[in-house]
Amino acid sequence: MRHEGVLESQIFYLLGTKPVWDERGKVVGVDVVPRAQLGRPRVDIVIASASEGLFANLTRLMDDAVQKVKALDEADNQVRQHYLATKAALIARGVPAEDADRMAGVRIFDEPPGIYNLNTSSIVAKSGSWDDEAGFANDYIRKMGHGYGNGYWGEPMPDVFAMALSGTRPRFMARSIMTICSCIWAALRQRSAGWTARRPNCSSPTAATPESPP
């Protein structure tokens, strides 16, 4: 709340979308900026911890932006490229095509509705007892791997979350205040144009990385 929507505005901008206001100045929808007017490729995003319990309307607006962009058949549309790659990977794992199509379009993840028990600070505080990072990373994916949007609202899908994170590089985090960690982590996924990155040491069966589309 205290950053007054700056991070959400960045998400809309990266996707190549813009909010629609009503006559009272309230955001009521999302429009897609035409590719010719945008002048650049659309950047795919991943949102972890969207505070959907407090801001369900905002969560739905961001999902609406993703779904509209995902449907655009543009040669350099990274959102659509990654959606198609994830869909193919899920189908190859035996997920029914209809479910794979819906799950591959999810870009918003969090804990289950009403659960606030990520507990990462306690785990990090005990990092001296770790043998490697895999346990921490996989616990994070398991807890945060619940999808929101595209017809889902908190259903577990850790494999999809892991696939979404597998190509991320820049990450942004916002805190409203120090004692309330109500944050959105927008992880930009640019695996093309020379950007390559992988999630470190997360080599569990639920953390497969789909191949980047040609």
Summary of the structure (lengths in Angstrom):
residues: 214
radius of gyration: 17.0
end to end distance: 39.7
largest distance: 57.2
contacts: 619
relative contact order: 0.18
helix: 37%
strand: 17%
